Amino acid sequence: MNVQNHNKVLVTGAAGFVGSHLCETLIKNGSEVVGLIGPTCDTRWIENLDMILIRGDLTDKKSLSKALPGINRVYHLAGMLGGSKSEKIFKTNYEGTKNLVDACLENGANVDRFLFVSSHAVMGPTPKDKLYNEDMECRPVSDYGKSKLLAEQYLQAIDGQLPHTIVRMPIVFGPRSFKGLFSVYQLLEKRLHFNFRKGESNVGFVQDMVDAMIEASQSQKTVGKAYFIGDKKTYSLNEVFAAIQKAVGKKAVKIKVPYFIAYLFAASSELYAKMNGGQALLYRKDFKYPFWRMDVSKAEKDFGFKTKVPFEEGLKITVDWYRENGFL
């Protein structure tokens, strides 16, 4: 992608997996980037980038104002995925987004677009044989999905005051990701393939998702709209395991895990994550709601989005990065 953009932009969650890739691309394309990061965020992925770093807290509106002078585009990625108390998830994802939007309005920031990064989780699970699109009713089943939906609804409620666009992310993978598919890489590196449930979902290579954000933020057709983004094809768990196994280059032993054992493991994993403020390796809802199949054609129609990196190529790029950096 080689779109020149000389705006001064704010990226929240700039130190994270997706945020760091977005900052790199924006700088490469000519933007002046201000990164808003949490008080204790690790900055190793962005510390050498030519950008301004400001520490703040989404739950403290006053701390956000210092990041806004001169900003005319906002990419809001910061949020909490899960593994914490419901109150904290809603306070960060909903109230934090509301605080940032209000700060933009109250400080007279000349923001021409507020790009909000949401999730497929706002839609909720799908039947195994259907694709859901943006016109269907959202029925989230997790605190994360519900909190993101509330944030979307707030943006829609102030439509006309702050031009906004919403992109809903799938499972994202790529270099610097230590959630999602990373645990699958680790298992297959040890030649283990646990087979415990069926499932199917969209995925997205990180650079493709970054390009989608930038393209969506630059199109006038996307103002006030929400879009599912990701690979057009949905992948079953077996396809994901097979593709990652090929990328890892090791033959794995397939172990079929009885449902009740896997479910108990998920429950234990959730409890451990809540006690330690981290991410569970497996969630009980993954068994109850295994299908998350979204139609991403609206993004292609409205702003020309197409993934450029084939799934298997993205997996190979990722596994090579993990090995080069000592994570596998």
Backbone bond lengths (Angstrom), bond angles and torsions (degrees), N, CA, C in turn:
res aa  C-N    CA-C-N  psi(-1)  N-CA   C-N-CA  omega(-1)  CA-C   N-CA-C  phi
1 M - - - 1.467 - - 1.521 108.97 -
2 N 1.317 118.58 132.33 1.453 120.93 -175.79 1.525 111.12 -137.01
3 V 1.328 116.45 46.99 1.460 121.73 178.87 1.521 108.92 -85.52
4 Q 1.333 117.04 123.03 1.454 120.28 179.81 1.530 109.60 -79.28
5 N 1.307 115.72 130.14 1.458 120.65 -179.14 1.520 108.18 -143.01
6 H 1.326 116.79 107.60 1.458 120.85 -174.67 1.531 112.18 -98.94
7 N 1.308 117.85 16.19 1.456 121.10 177.34 1.522 110.65 -69.56
8 K 1.321 114.35 158.07 1.456 120.10 170.34 1.519 106.77 -91.37
9 V 1.319 116.30 118.68 1.465 120.26 -171.90 1.518 110.93 -119.49
10 L 1.322 114.92 149.77 1.454 122.47 174.59 1.521 108.77 -108.50
11 V 1.322 116.35 130.18 1.468 121.99 175.74 1.519 107.81 -117.78
12 T 1.317 117.81 115.66 1.465 120.17 172.96 1.527 108.38 -88.23
13 G 1.318 115.91 149.03 1.457 118.47 -174.43 1.516 111.51 70.71
14 A 1.334 116.27 29.02 1.465 121.58 -172.51 1.522 113.78 -64.41
15 A 1.329 117.31 -25.69 1.459 120.21 -176.80 1.525 113.21 -86.55
16 G 1.325 116.89 -6.20 1.454 120.57 -175.93 1.516 114.19 -79.83
17 F 1.307 114.90 -177.96 1.469 122.93 -179.54 1.522 111.44 -54.59
18 V 1.320 117.77 -63.14 1.463 121.08 -177.95 1.523 110.80 -73.19
19 G 1.326 116.96 -40.70 1.454 120.92 -177.64 1.519 113.42 -59.18
20 S 1.328 117.54 -39.29 1.464 120.29 -179.30 1.526 110.89 -67.02
21 H 1.328 117.16 -38.00 1.471 120.54 176.95 1.529 110.37 -67.29
22 L 1.336 116.51 -38.65 1.464 119.81 178.58 1.527 110.20 -63.45
23 C 1.327 117.58 -45.07 1.460 120.87 179.38 1.525 111.19 -59.05
24 E 1.319 117.27 -45.27 1.462 121.09 178.52 1.520 111.38 -56.65
25 T 1.328 116.55 -46.29 1.461 120.99 -176.82 1.523 111.48 -68.50
26 L 1.328 117.00 -42.43 1.461 120.33 179.14 1.529 111.38 -61.77
27 I 1.321 116.47 -42.57 1.471 120.63 178.49 1.528 110.20 -64.33
28 K 1.313 116.10 -43.80 1.469 121.03 178.08 1.520 111.07 -59.23
29 N 1.334 116.33 -34.85 1.466 120.89 -178.72 1.527 113.48 -85.40
30 G 1.325 117.07 2.60 1.456 119.66 172.83 1.510 116.72 102.98
31 S 1.334 118.37 6.57 1.456 120.47 -179.70 1.527 111.86 -82.83
32 E 1.320 115.63 150.45 1.457 121.89 168.41 1.518 106.05 -90.44
33 V 1.325 117.43 119.55 1.456 121.69 -170.61 1.521 112.23 -111.20
34 V 1.325 114.61 130.72 1.459 122.51 170.27 1.525 106.97 -110.83
35 G 1.310 116.82 125.35 1.456 120.84 -179.64 1.512 110.93 -105.69
36 L 1.328 115.99 124.74 1.463 120.82 174.45 1.518 108.25 -96.75
37 I 1.325 116.05 121.34 1.457 120.69 -177.39 1.524 109.63 -128.47
38 G 1.330 115.19 156.02 1.456 120.44 -179.52 1.519 112.18 -68.50
39 P 1.330 116.88 163.55 1.471 122.07 -176.28 1.525 114.46 -56.95
40 T 1.334 117.16 -30.19 1.466 119.66 -176.22 1.524 112.85 -118.08
41 C 1.329 118.40 15.94 1.470 121.87 -176.14 1.526 112.32 -64.74
42 D 1.323 115.74 139.76 1.458 123.33 173.44 1.531 107.47 -78.08
43 T 1.328 117.57 124.97 1.470 121.47 -175.01 1.531 113.14 -103.44
44 R 1.330 118.23 18.03 1.467 119.61 -171.50 1.526 113.92 -60.10
45 W 1.358 117.89 -29.26 1.464 119.14 -177.58 1.523 112.44 -81.57
46 I 1.314 118.30 -14.73 1.470 119.77 -175.23 1.522 113.57 -126.41
47 E 1.314 118.09 -0.71 1.469 119.92 -173.04 1.533 113.26 -64.63
48 N 1.318 117.73 -21.38 1.461 120.20 179.82 1.525 113.10 -100.91
49 L 1.328 117.25 6.23 1.461 120.76 179.11 1.525 110.60 -84.58
50 D 1.322 116.11 149.77 1.464 121.99 179.02 1.529 108.69 -81.35
51 M 1.327 115.99 83.34 1.458 121.80 -176.82 1.517 109.60 -153.81
52 I 1.310 115.95 165.26 1.464 122.26 177.99 1.531 108.30 -97.69
53 L 1.316 116.56 131.88 1.462 121.48 177.84 1.520 110.18 -110.30
54 I 1.315 115.54 129.71 1.461 121.71 178.26 1.524 108.41 -128.51
55 R 1.310 115.63 128.11 1.467 119.20 178.24 1.524 109.90 -89.77
56 G 1.329 115.23 133.99 1.456 120.76 179.96 1.511 110.03 -157.61
57 D 1.315 115.57 -178.38 1.464 121.60 -176.89 1.522 108.33 -137.72
58 L 1.323 117.23 123.02 1.461 120.81 -178.96 1.522 112.29 -58.12
59 T 1.310 117.23 -27.39 1.461 119.72 -178.37 1.529 112.43 -83.31
60 D 1.329 116.93 -3.52 1.465 122.37 178.04 1.524 107.92 -119.54
61 K 1.337 116.67 95.78 1.465 120.77 -173.46 1.519 112.49 -58.68
62 K 1.330 117.40 -35.05 1.459 120.09 -178.72 1.532 111.55 -61.75
63 S 1.328 116.40 -33.36 1.466 120.07 -177.93 1.528 112.19 -73.26
64 L 1.337 116.43 -15.16 1.464 120.25 -178.43 1.520 112.13 -83.37
65 S 1.319 116.90 -27.83 1.469 121.73 -174.42 1.525 112.77 -59.92
66 K 1.338 116.82 -33.73 1.469 119.41 -176.62 1.528 112.43 -69.93
67 A 1.339 117.30 -14.29 1.466 120.26 179.99 1.519 112.55 -91.70
68 L 1.338 119.06 -8.18 1.465 122.14 -169.07 1.532 117.32 -95.31
69 P 1.350 120.80 -21.72 1.469 118.89 -178.06 1.531 112.95 -54.38
70 G 1.334 115.52 127.07 1.460 120.95 178.09 1.505 115.77 80.80
71 I 1.321 117.55 -5.55 1.474 121.20 -176.82 1.530 109.99 -76.20
72 N 1.332 116.32 131.72 1.470 118.65 174.21 1.521 113.86 -123.95
73 R 1.337 115.88 8.71 1.467 118.94 170.38 1.518 108.50 -153.00
74 V 1.321 116.27 136.71 1.467 121.15 -178.94 1.522 109.35 -121.55
75 Y 1.341 115.19 131.14 1.463 121.98 171.33 1.532 106.22 -112.73
76 H 1.322 115.81 107.48 1.465 119.61 -174.03 1.531 110.40 -100.83
77 L 1.342 114.96 99.71 1.461 121.78 -178.73 1.516 112.77 -106.58
78 A 1.317 117.87 -22.97 1.462 120.95 -172.73 1.521 111.29 -61.03
79 G 1.322 115.81 140.60 1.460 120.32 178.81 1.515 110.62 178.56
80 M 1.312 114.76 177.96 1.465 121.38 179.66 1.523 108.87 -118.79
81 L 1.323 116.06 123.37 1.463 121.01 -176.30 1.524 112.62 -73.81
82 G 1.295 117.15 -45.69 1.463 119.76 -175.85 1.515 108.84 164.99
83 G 1.328 116.10 -162.26 1.450 119.60 179.99 1.514 112.93 72.71
84 S 1.323 116.68 21.60 1.457 120.77 -179.99 1.525 108.81 -143.86
85 K 1.331 116.55 -179.90 1.453 120.46 178.92 1.521 110.36 -68.47
86 S 1.331 116.09 146.91 1.461 121.02 -178.74 1.516 111.70 -54.03
87 E 1.328 116.27 -42.52 1.461 121.04 -177.73 1.523 111.03 -57.85
88 K 1.324 117.46 -41.26 1.460 121.70 -178.29 1.527 110.97 -69.57
89 I 1.340 117.05 -38.08 1.463 121.12 179.31 1.525 110.35 -63.88
90 F 1.333 117.18 -46.62 1.466 120.71 -179.77 1.531 111.13 -68.29
91 K 1.322 116.67 -36.42 1.470 120.40 -179.76 1.530 110.65 -64.76
92 T 1.325 116.00 -37.87 1.465 120.00 -179.31 1.523 111.66 -79.22
93 N 1.329 116.72 -52.01 1.461 120.12 -170.90 1.526 113.94 -78.34
94 Y 1.323 116.73 -39.65 1.469 119.21 179.84 1.524 111.30 -91.58
95 E 1.339 116.80 -61.42 1.461 119.33 -176.78 1.527 111.27 -64.25
96 G 1.335 117.06 -34.59 1.461 120.39 178.04 1.521 111.74 -64.37
97 T 1.340 116.56 -42.49 1.464 120.15 176.95 1.528 110.35 -64.91
98 K 1.320 116.29 -43.18 1.467 120.82 178.31 1.532 110.14 -59.59
99 N 1.320 117.18 -42.49 1.462 120.92 178.45 1.523 111.51 -60.34
100 L 1.333 116.34 -42.48 1.459 120.24 -178.51 1.529 110.92 -67.86
101 V 1.328 116.57 -43.29 1.468 120.58 177.36 1.527 110.05 -61.28
102 D 1.324 116.92 -47.30 1.461 121.12 -179.41 1.531 111.38 -62.41
103 A 1.345 116.35 -37.92 1.459 120.08 178.65 1.527 110.47 -64.37
104 C 1.321 116.97 -38.13 1.465 120.96 176.61 1.525 110.58 -61.66
105 L 1.324 116.18 -42.94 1.466 120.83 -177.86 1.530 112.02 -73.25
106 E 1.313 116.54 -41.25 1.465 121.23 -174.14 1.523 113.18 -76.14
107 N 1.333 116.35 -26.17 1.459 119.34 -177.62 1.522 112.51 -95.33
108 G 1.310 116.15 6.74 1.460 119.95 176.64 1.512 113.41 65.03
109 A 1.333 116.23 25.65 1.463 119.98 179.47 1.528 109.86 -63.33
110 N 1.311 115.32 138.57 1.466 121.11 -178.51 1.526 109.65 -87.82
111 V 1.323 115.96 64.25 1.466 121.69 -175.65 1.527 109.79 -88.03
112 D 1.344 115.96 115.89 1.466 119.15 179.75 1.520 112.89 -87.87
113 R 1.345 116.58 -12.69 1.469 119.66 174.37 1.522 110.39 -160.40
114 F 1.316 114.76 134.34 1.462 122.67 174.67 1.521 105.82 -112.07
115 L 1.333 116.57 106.25 1.472 121.66 -178.49 1.521 107.82 -94.41
116 F 1.330 115.98 112.48 1.464 120.93 -178.37 1.522 109.76 -101.22
117 V 1.323 115.19 124.35 1.459 120.81 179.00 1.520 109.06 -91.75
118 S 1.323 115.05 107.83 1.455 122.62 179.78 1.530 108.68 -105.20
119 S 1.312 117.82 -150.72 1.463 120.59 -171.74 1.522 111.40 -152.11
120 H 1.328 115.89 154.14 1.461 120.81 171.13 1.523 111.05 -58.58
121 A 1.341 116.08 -20.65 1.467 120.56 -178.34 1.524 112.41 -62.97
122 V 1.336 118.64 -20.88 1.464 119.69 179.30 1.525 111.52 -67.08
123 M 1.322 116.93 -27.47 1.465 120.40 -178.55 1.518 111.39 -77.07
124 G 1.319 116.44 -36.22 1.445 120.17 -175.02 1.516 110.60 93.28
125 P 1.317 117.39 173.43 1.465 121.63 -175.82 1.523 112.26 -70.01
126 T 1.313 114.64 159.80 1.466 121.75 -178.42 1.521 110.64 -118.78
127 P 1.327 117.71 162.31 1.464 119.79 167.64 1.527 109.35 -63.63
128 K 1.312 116.75 158.57 1.464 119.73 -174.84 1.522 113.44 -69.86
129 D 1.334 117.21 -15.14 1.463 119.52 -176.35 1.531 112.76 -116.79
130 K 1.359 118.12 16.98 1.461 119.92 -177.54 1.528 111.59 -130.24
131 L 1.330 114.84 149.21 1.451 122.09 170.72 1.524 108.18 -104.25
132 Y 1.327 116.78 136.10 1.460 120.32 175.47 1.526 108.92 -99.91
133 N 1.333 115.65 146.32 1.463 119.74 176.55 1.525 110.36 -119.80
134 E 1.322 115.46 -179.11 1.466 121.46 -172.99 1.526 113.72 -69.78
135 D 1.327 117.48 -15.93 1.466 120.07 -179.05 1.534 112.84 -83.86
136 M 1.310 116.89 -9.88 1.462 120.42 -177.52 1.526 111.01 -84.02
137 E 1.318 115.48 156.42 1.462 121.06 -178.87 1.523 110.82 -67.50
138 C 1.324 115.94 133.90 1.464 121.23 178.14 1.528 110.04 -79.38
139 R 1.320 116.10 131.12 1.462 121.83 178.36 1.531 109.72 -135.81
140 P 1.319 117.31 70.22 1.469 120.11 -177.92 1.522 111.90 -66.03
141 V 1.329 115.89 149.50 1.469 120.85 -177.46 1.531 111.94 -116.05
142 S 1.318 117.64 -6.31 1.463 120.97 -179.18 1.527 110.53 -116.61
143 D 1.326 116.47 158.65 1.467 120.26 175.06 1.518 110.32 -59.10
144 Y 1.322 116.41 -38.27 1.460 120.34 179.43 1.528 110.83 -61.15
145 G 1.341 116.43 -50.04 1.460 120.18 179.77 1.520 112.57 -62.99
146 K 1.328 116.49 -40.37 1.468 120.57 -179.75 1.524 111.31 -66.55
147 S 1.324 116.71 -39.94 1.464 120.19 -179.12 1.524 110.79 -68.62
148 K 1.316 117.04 -38.39 1.467 120.82 177.51 1.529 110.90 -66.88
149 L 1.324 116.86 -37.75 1.459 120.37 178.84 1.530 110.65 -65.51
150 L 1.318 117.38 -41.34 1.465 120.17 176.91 1.531 110.89 -60.22
151 A 1.320 116.10 -39.62 1.466 119.68 178.10 1.528 110.84 -65.08
152 E 1.333 116.37 -42.01 1.473 120.46 176.25 1.528 110.34 -58.93
153 Q 1.315 116.40 -44.69 1.462 121.05 -176.89 1.524 111.23 -65.73
154 Y 1.336 117.01 -33.90 1.459 119.12 176.93 1.530 110.74 -66.24
155 L 1.313 116.41 -42.37 1.460 120.24 177.59 1.529 110.96 -60.97
156 Q 1.316 115.86 -41.80 1.466 119.97 179.40 1.524 111.19 -66.45
157 A 1.328 116.18 -32.28 1.464 120.42 -178.50 1.528 112.19 -69.78
158 I 1.336 117.66 -28.95 1.462 120.36 179.77 1.533 110.66 -102.46
159 D 1.329 116.13 17.85 1.462 121.20 179.21 1.531 110.11 -53.60
160 G 1.318 115.98 132.99 1.459 120.68 -176.26 1.509 111.71 105.02
161 Q 1.340 116.83 -27.70 1.464 120.70 177.59 1.529 111.53 -89.80
162 L 1.332 116.01 -33.03 1.461 121.22 -178.87 1.528 108.03 -141.51
163 P 1.317 119.06 109.91 1.470 120.94 -179.49 1.536 110.10 -60.04
164 H 1.311 116.31 124.64 1.454 118.57 -176.00 1.528 111.40 -134.82
165 T 1.323 114.97 160.08 1.463 123.62 172.76 1.518 107.26 -140.77
166 I 1.322 116.26 141.18 1.463 121.71 -179.43 1.528 109.34 -115.26
167 V 1.328 117.06 129.56 1.461 120.81 171.36 1.527 108.05 -117.42
168 R 1.314 115.93 131.31 1.464 122.14 -177.97 1.524 109.23 -103.52
169 M 1.317 115.40 116.00 1.465 122.37 -172.25 1.525 112.14 -85.93
170 P 1.339 116.81 147.64 1.461 121.96 172.46 1.524 109.66 -90.85
171 I 1.322 118.00 -158.37 1.463 121.92 168.82 1.525 106.67 -70.43
172 V 1.330 116.83 118.97 1.458 121.11 -176.87 1.529 109.11 -104.40
173 F 1.324 115.94 137.59 1.466 120.73 179.46 1.519 109.21 -133.02
174 G 1.319 115.67 162.73 1.452 120.73 179.00 1.522 110.61 147.48
175 P 1.341 117.36 177.38 1.462 120.95 177.55 1.527 111.90 -54.03
176 R 1.334 115.71 138.39 1.474 125.44 179.76 1.517 113.51 84.41
177 S 1.321 118.83 1.44 1.462 120.10 177.29 1.525 109.86 -89.05
178 F 1.324 115.64 126.78 1.464 120.06 177.32 1.526 111.14 -122.72
179 K 1.316 115.48 22.23 1.461 122.44 174.05 1.524 107.04 -128.06
180 G 1.316 117.47 -172.84 1.460 120.26 175.06 1.514 112.98 60.52
181 L 1.319 116.98 -114.71 1.459 122.17 -173.86 1.523 113.57 -79.51
182 F 1.324 118.06 -7.68 1.469 119.89 -176.98 1.525 111.83 -58.15
183 S 1.338 117.34 -39.58 1.461 120.14 -179.73 1.525 111.30 -64.08
184 V 1.347 116.88 -30.57 1.461 120.03 177.23 1.529 110.31 -68.27
185 Y 1.336 116.43 -42.43 1.464 120.15 175.37 1.531 110.46 -56.92
186 Q 1.327 116.68 -44.55 1.461 120.78 -176.98 1.526 111.25 -63.51
187 L 1.339 115.88 -41.77 1.464 119.39 178.98 1.523 111.47 -64.93
188 L 1.319 116.66 -46.31 1.460 120.09 -176.95 1.522 111.69 -70.58
189 E 1.324 117.11 -28.26 1.461 119.80 173.80 1.525 110.15 -62.88
190 K 1.346 115.55 -30.20 1.469 121.31 177.00 1.528 111.54 -91.79
191 R 1.353 115.57 10.02 1.471 123.32 177.92 1.525 113.17 65.85
192 L 1.335 116.20 31.68 1.461 120.85 179.38 1.522 110.36 -115.89
193 H 1.319 116.41 135.13 1.463 122.45 177.37 1.523 107.56 -132.87
194 F 1.333 116.14 101.62 1.461 120.66 -179.93 1.521 109.71 -86.63
195 N 1.305 115.96 123.90 1.460 121.97 -178.77 1.529 108.01 -110.65
196 F 1.361 116.38 103.93 1.467 118.12 -174.83 1.519 114.30 -131.39
197 R 1.316 119.22 -8.09 1.455 119.23 178.98 1.516 110.70 -163.86
198 K 1.316 115.61 164.04 1.453 121.64 172.90 1.518 108.80 -95.81
199 G 1.296 115.93 162.71 1.450 119.43 178.33 1.514 110.35 174.93
200 E 1.328 116.14 162.35 1.459 120.52 -179.95 1.525 108.84 -158.42
201 S 1.330 115.89 139.22 1.466 119.61 -178.90 1.524 110.77 -159.48
202 N 1.321 114.99 170.12 1.457 121.11 170.77 1.524 108.76 -80.99
203 V 1.318 115.68 156.79 1.455 121.61 174.11 1.527 107.16 -135.55
204 G 1.327 116.94 170.66 1.454 120.30 177.70 1.510 111.44 -154.62
205 F 1.341 116.65 129.16 1.462 120.56 174.62 1.521 108.05 -73.13
206 V 1.322 117.61 139.60 1.458 121.97 -168.44 1.532 113.37 -56.77
207 Q 1.329 118.71 -41.11 1.459 118.95 -178.28 1.521 111.58 -67.28
208 D 1.328 116.78 -36.16 1.465 119.77 175.35 1.525 111.02 -63.03
209 M 1.331 116.91 -39.28 1.460 120.47 -179.58 1.532 111.03 -69.02
210 V 1.312 116.86 -37.43 1.471 121.38 176.35 1.524 110.29 -63.62
211 D 1.332 116.35 -45.15 1.468 119.90 178.29 1.526 111.12 -60.91
212 A 1.338 116.35 -38.79 1.467 120.33 179.08 1.526 110.89 -62.77
213 M 1.323 117.37 -41.78 1.467 121.05 178.41 1.523 111.18 -59.72
214 I 1.327 115.50 -47.47 1.459 119.71 -176.99 1.527 110.53 -66.83
215 E 1.322 116.40 -44.29 1.466 120.12 179.59 1.526 111.09 -62.11
216 A 1.328 116.76 -42.80 1.467 120.66 179.93 1.527 111.18 -64.25
217 S 1.345 116.85 -37.45 1.464 120.67 -177.73 1.524 112.48 -72.33
218 Q 1.316 117.40 -19.36 1.465 121.25 -176.34 1.527 113.21 -97.91
219 S 1.323 117.04 -8.10 1.465 120.52 -178.09 1.531 110.74 -93.18
220 Q 1.317 116.86 133.64 1.456 120.72 176.53 1.526 111.49 -73.57
221 K 1.327 115.83 -21.10 1.461 120.03 -177.51 1.527 112.22 -72.61
222 T 1.326 116.91 -17.47 1.466 120.56 -174.21 1.527 113.94 -92.99
223 V 1.314 117.82 -3.40 1.469 120.46 -176.36 1.532 110.28 -61.28
224 G 1.341 115.31 128.12 1.457 121.19 177.43 1.523 114.62 78.93
225 K 1.337 117.88 9.22 1.457 120.84 -175.24 1.531 111.97 -118.02
226 A 1.328 114.96 160.91 1.464 122.46 177.06 1.524 109.30 -117.15
227 Y 1.343 115.77 146.24 1.461 121.07 -176.31 1.518 111.36 -139.14
228 F 1.336 115.71 134.82 1.457 120.34 165.66 1.522 107.10 -79.45
229 I 1.325 117.04 134.53 1.457 120.77 174.31 1.519 108.57 -125.63
230 G 1.320 116.44 162.24 1.446 121.94 -178.19 1.509 110.30 140.49
231 D 1.320 115.50 -179.79 1.460 120.94 176.37 1.524 108.81 -62.79
232 K 1.309 116.37 137.68 1.463 120.72 -178.63 1.528 111.49 -62.78
233 K 1.332 116.77 -35.73 1.460 121.44 178.52 1.525 109.75 -80.84
234 T 1.324 116.37 140.54 1.460 119.88 171.47 1.525 108.23 -96.59
235 Y 1.334 116.08 145.23 1.466 121.03 -173.46 1.523 111.30 -116.84
236 S 1.319 115.35 136.98 1.460 120.42 174.06 1.524 108.69 -78.43
237 L 1.329 116.12 161.67 1.462 119.81 178.21 1.520 111.38 -60.46
238 N 1.330 116.78 -37.92 1.464 119.55 178.46 1.518 111.19 -62.80
239 E 1.336 116.91 -39.57 1.462 120.42 178.02 1.523 111.05 -65.81
240 V 1.331 116.27 -39.65 1.461 120.63 178.95 1.522 110.51 -63.90
241 F 1.329 117.42 -48.04 1.460 121.22 179.64 1.531 110.80 -61.30
242 A 1.332 116.77 -43.35 1.465 120.26 -178.95 1.524 111.21 -63.76
243 A 1.342 116.55 -41.70 1.464 120.72 -179.15 1.528 111.49 -68.30
244 I 1.334 116.81 -40.54 1.463 119.71 178.95 1.525 110.27 -69.80
245 Q 1.320 117.06 -38.08 1.460 120.17 177.08 1.529 110.68 -59.20
246 K 1.332 116.24 -40.95 1.465 120.81 177.73 1.521 110.63 -64.29
247 A 1.337 116.80 -41.22 1.459 120.84 179.75 1.528 111.68 -66.63
248 V 1.340 116.05 -39.31 1.461 121.09 178.71 1.521 110.86 -69.90
249 G 1.335 115.59 -33.63 1.458 120.22 177.04 1.507 114.77 80.49
250 K 1.327 116.64 24.64 1.466 120.51 178.94 1.523 109.69 -128.90
251 K 1.312 116.26 140.76 1.458 121.03 177.15 1.523 109.10 -80.46
252 A 1.325 116.04 125.86 1.465 120.19 -175.85 1.522 111.74 -102.83
253 V 1.319 114.48 154.64 1.462 121.22 174.32 1.520 107.75 -89.99
254 K 1.324 116.90 121.10 1.463 121.10 -178.49 1.530 109.29 -84.04
255 I 1.328 115.09 123.51 1.465 121.07 -178.61 1.522 108.87 -118.12
256 K 1.318 116.12 118.19 1.462 120.13 179.06 1.522 109.02 -84.53
257 V 1.332 115.56 121.46 1.465 121.66 -177.23 1.526 109.32 -101.87
258 P 1.343 118.50 124.56 1.468 120.48 177.53 1.526 111.28 -56.27
259 Y 1.318 115.88 144.69 1.463 121.77 -175.13 1.522 112.08 -54.64
260 F 1.341 118.14 -47.59 1.465 120.09 -173.58 1.527 111.53 -66.10
261 I 1.332 117.52 -31.82 1.468 120.40 177.58 1.533 110.25 -69.82
262 A 1.334 115.50 -44.24 1.460 119.72 178.83 1.525 110.68 -63.07
263 Y 1.339 116.73 -38.67 1.464 120.96 -179.36 1.530 110.35 -66.38
264 L 1.322 117.39 -42.04 1.457 121.26 177.42 1.522 111.18 -63.94
265 F 1.333 115.85 -39.09 1.464 119.95 177.36 1.524 110.40 -62.29
266 A 1.345 116.43 -42.14 1.463 121.04 179.35 1.524 110.54 -62.00
267 A 1.327 116.52 -43.91 1.468 120.62 179.68 1.526 110.68 -61.88
268 S 1.333 116.42 -42.27 1.470 120.88 178.64 1.523 111.10 -66.48
269 S 1.329 115.75 -39.59 1.453 121.26 179.87 1.533 111.16 -64.14
270 E 1.335 116.45 -40.53 1.466 121.10 177.65 1.525 110.87 -63.46
271 L 1.345 116.01 -45.01 1.462 120.79 -178.98 1.524 110.53 -62.29
272 Y 1.313 116.45 -43.37 1.465 120.78 179.61 1.535 110.34 -62.98
273 A 1.343 116.45 -41.95 1.467 121.01 -179.55 1.523 110.76 -63.58
274 K 1.326 117.27 -41.83 1.467 120.51 -179.78 1.526 111.39 -65.86
275 M 1.321 116.28 -38.13 1.460 120.48 -179.09 1.532 111.52 -69.99
276 N 1.352 116.29 -29.17 1.458 120.31 -174.47 1.519 113.80 -112.00
277 G 1.357 116.35 2.85 1.454 120.07 177.36 1.508 114.86 67.37
278 G 1.329 117.55 29.88 1.463 120.94 -179.74 1.520 112.24 -116.02
279 Q 1.328 115.61 -160.69 1.452 122.20 -179.95 1.532 109.91 -104.41
280 A 1.317 116.45 135.25 1.461 120.13 175.19 1.523 109.87 -71.70
281 L 1.315 116.54 145.65 1.466 119.94 175.62 1.518 110.99 -70.16
282 L 1.344 115.79 -28.27 1.457 121.53 -177.54 1.522 107.82 -151.49
283 Y 1.334 115.74 143.23 1.463 120.86 179.91 1.526 110.22 -117.13
284 R 1.337 115.53 147.23 1.466 119.54 178.91 1.523 112.02 -61.97
285 K 1.329 116.86 -33.02 1.466 119.59 179.68 1.525 111.82 -64.07
286 D 1.365 116.96 -21.57 1.457 119.74 178.52 1.526 111.42 -63.35
287 F 1.334 116.37 -25.93 1.455 120.13 179.14 1.528 110.98 -85.13
288 K 1.315 115.06 -37.61 1.459 119.91 -179.22 1.521 111.78 -75.16
289 Y 1.339 116.05 -33.80 1.470 121.22 -176.98 1.526 109.70 -128.01
290 P 1.323 118.24 78.31 1.470 119.60 -174.23 1.527 115.59 -84.51
291 F 1.341 118.32 -12.35 1.462 119.74 -173.70 1.530 111.52 -113.07
292 W 1.349 114.33 126.94 1.466 122.13 -179.26 1.525 106.85 -136.41
293 R 1.321 116.33 80.76 1.462 122.05 -169.83 1.538 109.73 -112.68
294 M 1.325 116.37 108.29 1.462 121.14 -175.01 1.528 111.42 -114.14
295 D 1.318 114.90 145.13 1.461 123.12 177.51 1.529 108.22 -88.52
296 V 1.333 117.11 117.45 1.470 121.10 -176.35 1.531 112.23 -101.61
297 S 1.327 117.67 13.12 1.468 120.87 -173.82 1.526 113.84 -69.22
298 K 1.343 117.62 -24.33 1.466 119.94 179.81 1.532 110.82 -63.57
299 A 1.322 117.27 -36.41 1.466 120.85 178.79 1.522 110.62 -65.32
300 E 1.306 116.47 -39.61 1.467 119.50 177.70 1.523 110.66 -66.66
301 K 1.319 116.68 -40.84 1.463 121.23 -178.30 1.532 112.02 -66.88
302 D 1.333 116.35 -43.41 1.467 119.69 -172.51 1.530 114.18 -84.27
303 F 1.350 117.31 -38.05 1.472 116.65 -178.31 1.528 113.61 -135.21
304 G 1.334 115.53 18.69 1.458 120.38 170.61 1.507 115.65 73.81
305 F 1.333 117.55 20.55 1.462 119.26 -177.12 1.528 112.31 -71.20
306 K 1.330 115.08 130.64 1.460 122.45 171.99 1.529 107.62 -143.33
307 T 1.316 116.26 138.78 1.460 118.69 175.38 1.525 108.87 -68.86
308 K 1.317 115.66 142.50 1.463 121.24 -177.59 1.522 112.74 -108.15
309 V 1.326 116.70 -24.19 1.464 120.73 -176.75 1.529 109.54 -102.07
310 P 1.337 118.91 113.61 1.474 120.66 177.70 1.524 111.17 -56.77
311 F 1.315 116.03 149.42 1.468 122.08 -175.81 1.528 111.94 -52.62
312 E 1.317 117.88 -51.18 1.463 120.66 -176.96 1.523 112.14 -65.78
313 E 1.333 116.75 -34.67 1.463 120.13 177.51 1.526 110.36 -66.84
314 G 1.330 116.81 -42.15 1.456 120.58 177.74 1.521 112.17 -62.32
315 L 1.324 116.48 -39.07 1.466 120.54 178.00 1.525 111.28 -64.66
316 K 1.333 116.34 -39.39 1.468 120.19 180.00 1.531 110.14 -68.69
317 I 1.331 117.80 -41.42 1.469 121.01 176.26 1.529 109.51 -57.87
318 T 1.323 115.32 -40.94 1.468 120.86 -177.05 1.516 111.89 -69.06
319 V 1.331 117.31 -46.95 1.466 119.27 -178.38 1.526 110.41 -65.72
320 D 1.323 117.76 -35.88 1.468 120.41 177.29 1.526 110.27 -62.92
321 W 1.346 116.34 -40.28 1.464 119.81 179.52 1.526 110.96 -66.17
322 Y 1.346 116.70 -43.91 1.467 119.73 177.77 1.523 111.16 -56.41
323 R 1.329 116.81 -44.11 1.466 120.41 -177.85 1.526 111.68 -70.45
324 E 1.331 116.77 -42.76 1.459 120.61 -180.00 1.523 112.07 -61.47
325 N 1.338 116.49 -29.58 1.462 120.87 -177.33 1.527 113.56 -103.42
326 G 1.319 116.33 9.25 1.453 120.92 172.01 1.516 115.73 78.55
327 F 1.356 117.30 22.25 1.451 119.77 -179.85 1.531 112.85 -96.45
328 L 1.312 117.21 -7.63 1.470 121.87 173.16 1.511 108.56 -128.66
